[in-house]
Amino acid sequence: MANNMNISTDESALLAFKSRMVSTIDPNNILIKNWSVSTPVCVWIGVTCGLRHQRVTALYISSMNLSGNIPSQLGNLSFLVSINLSINYFYGSLPRDLIKLRRLQIIDFRLNSFSGQIPSWFGFLQNLQHLNLRNNSFTGFIPPSLSNISTLQDLDLTFNPIQGKIPEEIGNLHNLKTLKLQYNRLTGLIPLTIFTIPTLEILSFIGNNLYGNLPVDICRGLPRLKWLYLSSNELDGEIPSNLSECSQLQHLSLSYNKFTGSIPSEIGRIRTLQILYLGSNDLSGAIPPELGNLENLVELYMPDNFLAGSIPASIFNISSLKRIHIGHNNLSGTLPANICSNCSQLEKVYLHVNELISVLDNQLSGNLDLLVLGYELPNLEVLFLNNNNFHGGIPNSIANYSELTVISLSYNKFRGSIPSEIGRIRTLQYLYLGSNDLSGSRIMIIDVSCDLWGSIPKEIGNLSSLILLSLYGNQLTGSIPTSLVDLQKLQVLYLHSNKITGSILDTLCELRNLNQLLLSQNLITGAIPDCIGNIITLRDLYIDANKLTSSIPASMWLQNYLLELNLSSNFLSGSLPQEIGNLKVAILIDLSVNRFSGSIPSTIGDLQSLTNLSLAHNTLQGPRVNG
């Protein structure tokens, strides 16, 4: 009889909880209907009972799109060991009656909308091992009483607007393995006691306003530390060389702080290191060649510092390396001849905005070409080498980067022709070659302005994955290649400010995904294609400052979603039809400096979105357009 009364207590507690629940997207309310007195509590959805006492020991209703608040009766589940309400829409403060759940080992309330202060009575839950309150709306301060939970192993308060300092008492949690206080509003120094928790494996304080230096003996009391995330704070001073004593460290993230001095060469001793983020600090000096000893390193990010000197050859021989970003520094010198002979896993390379001098000089047919690495980097996806002093030619072997999606070689001093082999890189989406000294049979430079000269290679049509093609602001001549019709994924085509001749090809109308077409300031002649209205995805069309003749095709006025239309400074003639009023969403129409005649269509006054209209320097007649 007593056992029935006890389970009845659990039933009553859960029914009280049910009465507060609302299902946000489930019209059938499956869980809410399932919790019924007509069925035993221990078979309810999300409820687990112990075999011995037949009492509720676990409540797991994660990711069920439930809303509501927690009633005080939930504190009557006296045998409860684990409660998981995560990834729902529960709100309100936590009732103090939960202090009675002395058997609790796991509380997982993450990704809800709980508010109020983090309860100090958590400190009385002496068996609690895992406390996860991340992504809620808890305010106030971190209660020092949490340090009373000697059994606590994991504490996560990430993404809550809590403020104040980190309590020194947290350092008393000598069984703690994970401490995550990320993206809060915490200030002050990191208590030294935090660095004396011998069991700590993950320490993350990303995205706060913590300041001060890191202790020089930071790893002496953290022998098991695997992840150290302190990015996006106000920490300063030098990076401790003692980090090398964290012999199990896998992730080290110190980016977006104010660290100064040099990168400790001792970091190269942490053979377990996989992630090294040191970007956006005030670090100076050379990159230690000892970093090449990090045989398990996957990501190396050190951009936006003041690093100088050359890049050690050893960096590129880390076989596990996938991403390297050391742009925006003051690096100089040459890249090693055997660069990346071992780093076949490399996917992303960012070396932009430095003062690097390439080994490409006079090596067009040799084995020292930087980009011959395509043979050894089959997984490379992104290559940023822009804003340097690379020179020499772009070797044909760049086509061996078969997985490349982005090539950025702009603002260097490359010479020679654009290799037609680039057309073999089927995955390429973005190609930036502007502001170089490219010359040769197809592309030729004739002055010091660093503009590209020559025609656009027809092989560019082989880049079937291309989304954006930007060749504007050069001195390109010749006509638009017909092979562009093969770029069926192309959304943006920038060819303006060149010396392109010929006509606008009808084949451009077959680019069904084209969003922006800019052909301004060229020498294009002939008529606007009648099929221009077929490009229903077109939003911006600029063909101004060319030598176009004839009238505007009727299909132009079928572009119901066109935002900007600029046909100014041509030799277009004819009248403007009333159908111009179909451009309902247009914000700019510029037809000035042409030879249009007749009356100004009254329907222009109905274009309510229009903010820029120019019909000047034509022979149009009619009243002033309102709006």
C-alpha positions, -999 to +999 in steps of 0.1 A: +000+000+000+028+024+009+045+017-025+012+026-043+010+059-023+046+067-033+041+061-070+009+081-066+029+110-054+051+107-085+020+105-107+005+136-091+038+155-095+039+147-132+003+155-138+009+189-122+037+193-147+015+182-175-011+208-166+015+235-172+026+221-206+017+232-241+029+215-273+041+243-296+038+224-329+022+190-322-015+194-327-021+158-314-003+166-281+011+130-281+030+133-249+004+153-231-023+128-240+000+099-231+004+111-196-029+098-184-042+082-152-055+054-174-020+040-179+008+033-153+032+062-147+062+040-155+052+035-191+045+072-198+066+087-226+099+101-212+095+084-178+118+058-164+112+040-131+136+020-109+132-017-108+135-020-070+111+007-057+091+013-089+096+051-084+103+076-111+141+078-115+145+097-148+125+122-168+136+126-204+115+149-226+141+166-247+133+181-281+095+177-279+086+213-287+070+217-253+063+250-235+053+259-200+069+263-166+079+239-139+055+235-109+067+232-074+052+196-072+081+184-094+101+185-062+081+155-049+099+131-073+121+121-045+138+092-063+146+113-094+182+108-105+182+125-140+160+152-155+164+163-191+141+191-204+165+203-230+157+219-264+122+229-256+105+262-248+101+260-210+102+294-192+100+310-158+122+306-128+131+273-112+110+265-081+129+262-048+111+229-042+136+212-065+160+214-036+143+182-023+156+162-052+187+150-032+193+120-055+197+141-086+229+135-106+219+151-139+201+184-147+200+192-184+179+224-190+198+237-219+182+255-249+150+267-231+138+301-219+143+298-181+149+331-164+156+345-130+188+340-110+207+308-110+195+292-078+219+292-049+201+261-036+218+240-063+246+238-037+225+215-016+222+188-043+252+169-030+250+141-057+248+163-087+274+155-114+261+173-145+245+208-145+237+222-180+218+255-181+233+269-214+212+289-238+186+303-214+179+337-199+193+334-164+206+366-150+225+378-119+257+362-107+272+328-105+264+316-070+295+307-050+274+279-034+279+258-065+313+251-051+295+229-024+287+203-050+318+183-046+306+156-070+301+180-099+319+170-131+303+192-158+291+228-154+278+247-185+263+282-181+270+293-217+248+319-234+231+334-204+233+371-196+249+365-162+274+390-150+300+398-124+331+379-116+338+342-117+337+330-080+370+319-067+352+291-049+346+273-082+382+262-079+371+239-050+353+216-074+381+190-075+361+165-096+352+190-123+360+179-159+342+205-180+337+242-171+320+263-198+311+299-192+309+311-227+293+342-241+281+356-208+289+391-194+315+381-170+342+405-160+373+406-139+403+383-136+402+346-140+406+332-105+439+314-100+420+287-082+405+277-116+440+266-127+443+242-098+415+218-106+435+186-114+406+168-131+397+197-155+397+186-192+377+214-209+379+250-199+361+276-220+354+312-212+349+325-248+331+357-254+332+375-220+351+406-207+377+389-187+411+406-184+445+402-170+474+379-176+475+341-176+496+326-149+531+316-160+526+282-145+491+277-161+495+240-167+511+230-134+477+223-118+459+212-150+476+179-160+445+166-178+435+197-197+425+189-233+406+221-245+415+256-235+392+282-251+397+318-239+391+337-271+372+370-274+381+385-241+404+413-230+433+391-218+468+406-222+504+399-214+525+372-229+513+337-238+528+314-211+555+291-223+543+267-196+515+257-219+538+230-231+533+212-198+496+206-207+507+174-224+472+163-233+461+196-248+442+192-281+426+226-286+442+260-277+421+291-286+434+325-275+422+346-305+407+381-302+425+392-271+454+416-264+482+391-260+517+406-268+552+393-273+562+363-293+546+329-298+564+306-274+584+280-292+576+256-264+541+252-279+558+229-305+562+203-278+524+197-274+523+168-298+486+162-291+476+197-303+450+197-331+436+233-330+458+264-325+440+297-327+461+328-319+446+353-344+437+389-337+461+397-310+492+419-308+517+391-313+550+399-329+583+382-338+588+352-360+567+321-363+586+294-343+598+266-366+591+243-337+554+245-346+563+221-374+566+194-347+528+195-340+523+163-359+485+161-351+477+198-359+446+202-381+439+240-380+465+268-376+450+303-373+473+332-366+459+361-387+457+398-378+489+400-357+523+416-363+542+385-371+573+390-392+600+370-409+595+341-432+571+311-428+590+281-415+592+253-440+583+229-412+548+243-409+539+229-444+552+195-436+525+187-410+507+158-427+475+163-407+471+200-415+438+209-432+435+247-427+461+274-423+453+311-420+482+335-413+470+364-433+472+401-423+507+400-408+541+414-418+555+381-431+582+383-458+608+361-475+602+331-497+580+301-494+600+269-492+607+249-524+592+217-509+562+234-495+535+210-483+553+179-496+537+160-467+504+180-460+481+161-484+451+168-461+453+206-466+419+221-475+422+259-469+452+282-472+450+319-463+483+338-467+468+370-479+479+406-470+515+399-463+547+408-480+556+373-492+578+368-522+571+337-542+596+311-554+577+312-587+602+336-602+616+319-633+603+285-623+575+282-648+586+248-660+605+236-629+593+216-599+596+246-575+563+262-586+542+269-556+510+258-573+525+225-585+513+214-551+481+204-568+497+170-571+502+168-534+471+186-521+442+168-536+418+180-509+426+218-511+393+237-513+403+274-506+435+292-517+440+328-506+473+343-517+460+378-525+477+411-515+513+398-515+542+403-537+541+369-554+555+370-589+564+346-617+537+328-636+506+310-627+516+274-635+493+251-655+495+226-626+471+248-606+444+226-623+456+197-602+438+212-573+407+193-583+386+202-552+392+240-553+362+262-548+380+296-543+412+309-559+423+344-549+455+356-564+446+393-567+470+421-560+503+404-566+528+405-594+520+374-613+531+374-650+524+352-679+490+341-692+460+328-674+463+291-678+435+276-698+438+245-676+419+264-649+389+253-669+395+218-657+387+227-620+350+217-621+344+226-585+356+263-588+331+289-577+351+320-572+382+331-592+400+364-583+429+374-605+427+412-606+455+436-602+484+415-614+510+419-642+496+390-663+505+390-699+509+365-727+490+351-757+456+357-742+462+382-714+487+410-718+499+439-697+512+470-714+515+495-686+522+497-649+486+500-639+485+463-632+454+459-654+448+427-673+449+429-711+438+404-737+407+384-742+388+362-719+398+325-724+371+304-739+381+276-716+365+296-687+332+280-699+344+247-685+340+260-649+305+245-645+303+252-608+311+289-611+288+312-593+306+345-595+329+357-623+345+391-616+369+405-642+360+441-639+384+471-639+409+456-663+418+463-699+402+431-714+395+432-751+378+409-776+342+397-774+324+379-747+331+342-752+302+321-763+314+294-738+299+314-709+266+297-718+280+266-701+281+284-667+246+274-658+252+281-621+265+316-626+247+342-606+270+372-609+289+384-640+310+415-636+328+425-668+324+463-665+352+488-670+371+470-697+374+474-734+352+445-745+339+447-780+313+428-801+277+424-792+257+411-762+253+374-770+219+358-771+234+329-753+236+350-721+198+348-719+203+311-712+220+317-679+189+309-659+204+318-625+219+351-634+212+377-608+236+405-617+249+414-651+273+444-653+287+452-687+291+489-682+319+510-696+330+488-725+328+491-763+299+468-769+278+475-800+246+462-816+213+457-800+201+445-766+190+408-772+153+403-776+155+374-752+167+395-723+133+391-706+140+353-704+164+358-675+137+360-649+162+359-620+178+391-631+179+418-605+206+443-616+213+451-653+239+476-661+249+481-698+255+518-696+284+536-713+287+514-744+277+518-781+244+500-781+219+510-809+183+502-818+154+502-794+148+485-760+133+451-767+097+446-755+108+417-733+127+441-711+094+453-696+086+417-686+113+418-659+089+421-630+116+416-604+143+439-618+156+462-592+182+483-610+183+491-648+210+514-662+211+517-700+224+553-700+251+567-723+244+546-754+227+553-788+194+537-780+164+551-798+126+547-801+099+555-777+093+544-741+061+522-739+036+523-711+047+488-702+077+504-684+052+505-655+056+467-651+089+473-633+070+475-600+099+468-577+125+489-595+144+513-574+167+527-602+160+534-638+186+554-658+179+558-695+197+592-698+220+602-726+204+583-754+181+591-784+147+582-770+118+603-783+081+606-779+061+610-747+072+601-712+049+572-701+025+581-674+029+547-658+063+557-645+044+576-618+030+544-605+064+529-597+062+534-559+096+518-552+115+540-575+141+563-559+163+571-588+150+580-622+170+597-650+156+604-685+178+634-691+195+642-725+169+625-747+142+642-768+113+630-746+082+651-741+055+652-716+046+664-681+069+661-651+067+626-636+053+626-600+070+604-574 
